[in-house]
Amino acid sequence: MRRPRLVPEGPAAGEALAATAALTPARARPALAVGEPHDAWGRLPELSLVAACGLLLVAAGDTAAWRGERFGAALFWAGLVGLLLPFSARLLAYGPSRRERLGLVLVLGLGLYLVKVFHSPLHFTDIDELSHYRTINDILRSNHLFHENPLLTVSPFYPGLEIAVSAVARISGLGLYPSAVVVVSCGKLLLLLSLFLFFERVGGSSRVAGIACLIYTLNPNFVFFDSNFSYESLALPLAALTLYLAALVASGQLRLRAPAILGIFGLAWATAATHHMTSYILLLFLALWTLLAVLGPEPDAGRAEAKRVGLVTLLVLVAIAIWTDLISGLAIAYLKPVLGNAALGLVRLALREQSARQLFHTGSGYVAAAWERDVAVAAVALTLLSLPFGLWQVWRRYRARALVVALALVVCIYPLTLGLRLTSVGAETSNRAAEFLFVAIGFVAAPGPAAHRLRGRLGTLMRVSVLAPCATVMFVGGLIIGSAPWARLPGPYIVGADDRSIDSEGIAAAEWTLGALGPDNRITSDRYGTLLLGSIGEQRSVTGLIDRIPTGLIALFTSPTIGLDELNTIEHGDIWYIEIDRRISMSLPRTTYFDSDPPRSSPVNPAALAKYDNLDGVSRLYDSGNIILYDINGLRYGP
């Protein structure tokens, strides 16, 4: 059997020596890696200019979309492809130094974050962002934590992001939105820096680290969902840094003395205080790593590694347990039905007790374009095809290492999450899993393209014509999977279409309500009016989920009259005001009108929305043309 060459020769020598230097303790290695001069930025300046041009196209596409121009989408996609394709080709190349690869990863990550900022440069528009806006508004208004949030009950108990953003806002004098942009952009950079160092530590190569980070940016949620003002956007960087420190501890590069223990515990505490699921997944992965180290083929080394990683796992466990016990026991109750229903839906699908969900369709009948469906399927197929080659490389090179085996086992979960997309209750769970699974997928898939030996013109042709386009297809397809067509670009109001249903008229109505009525009035509306009134308007929005009246609230809008059932709903929900948006009668929604709203075959009847004009004891307080606010206290206390 041919033995692998221990000392590389030729063009690979500089790369290998640089990787070896990266794995050497700081006190033992020279100030600069061999073959890496101080000006080793390579093509980073030129590619930074290319990224700026790509972002300029994205901004032009956003502007055109706002004006209703159909070519806006073409400019948007051209900008994204023009941004990602050259970075992919360069990161897949042999030539770049470690410094250039790290710079490429950070510039690419920041550029992709700016795509989200360009989409909404002035204020929060995402549903999750508005829910967290309520939490941070309550903190700034009252100067203390843990207020009730009627939009997202669990949010006040995980205020890490809100604390960071409010601190930046108060120290700098910036508004909440620019302060959130500063914090989340720093989080993006920290996430990619931590992942690069982690992948480099595990794989022993800056090229593997660069490719792994590139693959991570291809996950469906990287551009939009994980760039939102939402707790996961800060928790992921904190968890990634904790994971890197755990890798240092496992290898003996970082000793668990008092400063290191305090640092790791502080990071674990910050993660636990920022996002429940991220902290739980971090704990589960560390526990799996510890178990595999105990069961590894080298007993002595395995026990030493298990002892070190086990101490890190214990620190994370203690941090999560303390936070959960003292502050928030709500997360388990919040997550249990979500995960339970997703698993139950998959079982029912396997037993043929329910039919599969139609992919790329919404309940209201909207169907994605044919090219979007094809590219999304191609992206998933390429991801699946990359894994066997990566797993083979992992088996050849790293099968004796517990950490790598743990990452390989996590990758095996990915096909199961694809099955969840075939169920209506599991599709969202599958989508939310991507940002965690792609940490493992990135490392496992990276050795495949990193291992090819083609150099010179043939190698360049291979990267430019095959590998980089494949990465671009995976990126475009992932973005299609992770975001709805109407949510990728800004534009005029669309009925029941998430971000596109948040417009200036709705914001103005929420601001008027706060100014005229004050905060914390009990009020209800459709899904998007409820979000705006509860966040920007600072009202106590009455919702079906929080107030446990899921179907009764819908009848207040769809019933042609106010009967006994509707009066009971008003009494049970203690509703003082109702906001009507006439636009929900103009067309079917892209997603839904209301929370817990079943699929509809026709829009809401305009007469049902206008019934409050003819009721005694009801007063019209506000009318912007489309949005009307009624005082319905007379229905509650009248004869």
Secondary structure, DSSP 8 states (H G I E B T S, - for coil): -----SS--TTHHHHHHHHHHHTS-TTTS-SS-TT--TTTTTTHHHHHHHHHHHHHHHHHHHHHHHTT-TTHHHHHHHHHHHHHHHHHHHHTSS---HHHHHHHHHHHHHHHHHHHHHHSSSS--SHHHHHHHHHHHHHHHHSSS----SS-TTGGG--HHHHHHHHHHHHH---HHHHHHHHHHHHHHHHHHHHHHHHHHHHS-HHHHHHHHHHHHTSTTTTTGGGSSSHHHHHHHHHHHHHHHHHHHHHTSS--SHHHHHHHHHHHHHHHTT-HHHHHHHHHHHHHHHHHHHTSS-HHHHHHHHHHHHHHHHHHHHHHHHHHHHT--HHHHHHHHHHHHHHHHHHHHHTTSS----TTB-TTS-B--HHHHHHHHHHHHHHHHHHHHHHHHHHHHHTT-HHHHHHHHHHTTHHHHHHHTTSTTTHHHHHHHHHHHHHHHHHHHTHHHHH----HHHHHHHIIIIIHHHHHHHHHHHHHHHS-HHHHS--S--TT-GGGG--HHHHHHHHHHHHHH-S--EEE-SHHHHHHHHHTS--EE--HHHHT-TTHHHHHHH-SS--HHHHHHHHHHT--EEEEEGGGGTS--SS-SSTT----SS---HHHHHGGGG-TT-EEEEE-SSEEEEE-HHHHH--
